[in-house]
Amino acid sequence: MRRLLKGGRVIDPVSGLDQVADILITAGKISEIGPDLASPDAEIVDCAGKVVCPGLIDMHVHLRDPGLEAKEDIVSGTQAAAAGGFTMVACMANTRPIVDNSILVEGLCERARREGVVKVGVIGAVTKGLEGKELAEIGDMKLAGAVAFSDDGHHVSRTQIFKSGLEYASMFGCLVITHAEDDDLVSGGYMHEGAVSAILGIPGRPSVAEDIAVVRDIMLAEYTGAPLHIAHVSSRGAVDFIRMAKARGVKITAEATPHHLTLTDEAVRGFDTATKVNPPLRSAEHVAALRAGLKDGTIDAIACDHAPHAYEEKDVEFRYAPSGFTGLETSLGVILTALYHTGDFSLTEIVEKMSSGPARILGISAGKLSVGEAADITVFDPEQEWTVNPDTFYTRGKASPFAGKQLKGRAVLTMVDGNIVMRDGQVKA
């Protein structure tokens, strides 16, 4: 099967390409890129007026599979990814059972190959049972196919354990991803500690809890020389500390989410459980710092922390609701609306943060458009206006802080290994 993507604005941050061009795909790989290509036997895909870019990659999602399929599973989660324009996602280990051994990693990798609509990278746990007491089978999990390691949802508070985890993972050329929040300081908190939490009477999670955890983890990365990635950065202090660490040459990368880049704790005033997340939505000065960090390269990637929950779990009082919400199907639209259409970021910058950046962090061959590479491609219309309606989501999780919001920009085609898995919002069954 040959396909010819015609007339799109081709953006590839790796090569610096940004021009109207065609892409010929043969046997699942890119075989030619250039203007006015012709192939009589190829299926023509009209991309005029659209952006054609390397497939989007989200390196921080929760597919909830195995064991929590009422929230999500591999099929529904990867369908949601395809609908949002993602050709690959990396799933966290906090399932039931915890993904902390090679058997589970190998099984998930195989099921993802068989059932997934898009590609799935499996992230193994740093510690057994996410308990922070004993290292998990990091080497064995790497050999079984794990792409990184994280106790996401928990900060590994025992310093010696985390230090050992960094050292051991680095021996296998692996990345550790940290959820940086000091457990003692956030215990009993439900939103950002600040003026809004005081007015609402809701116990808060202070930004300094993130700052302290980030500083400790940076110091351990610097001491060991091991690579470290900081998940869902949300505080101004964390951005400052990461920036300083990078200036010193520490092997550190970081991500921020669409919701932390665009929403503040003011969104919590209505006690909507779709605004409850860890780390919490913070005040405007933190959002401004995150955007500045994204702009200057302190923050390397945008990742949505897709965390779906069953409807009945979120349909409770704010303090009793689990933290997190769906994000794969709104991520690109939110970012284009809030960062591109405001003139703050170029399309190339956004594609880099959502494709080639995550690929580089994970150390995988993806996130680029070049001859011989797998045809993992996203086509999006930066001008398409649409209203977020969770009832139409492919994900099982319907809670979204962006529900009802008007967005500008949307994926219109998702291609994995040359196969079209989403076209105009319709995902391949």
Secondary structure, 3 states (H helix, E strand, C coil): CEEEEEEEEEEECCCCEEEEEEEEEECCEEEEEECCCCCCCCEEEECCCCEEEECEEEEEECCCCCCCCCCCCHHHHHHHHHHCCEEEEEECCCCCCCCCCHHHHHHHHHHHHHHCCCEEEEEECCEHHHCCCCECCHHHHHHHCCCEEECCCCCCCCHHHHHHHHHHHHHCCCCEEECCCCHHHHCCCCEECCHHHHHHCCCEECHHHHHHHHHHHHHHHHHHCCCEEECCCCCHHHHHHHHHHHHCCCCEEEEECHHHHHCCHHHHHHCCHHHCCCCCCCCHHHHHHHHHHHHHCCCCEECCCECCCCHHHHCCCHHHCCCCCCCCCCHHHHHHHHHHCCCCCCHHHHHHHHHHHHHHHHCCCCCCCCCCCECCEEEEEEEEEEECCHHHCCCCCCCCCCCCCEEEEEEEEEEECCEEEEECCEECC
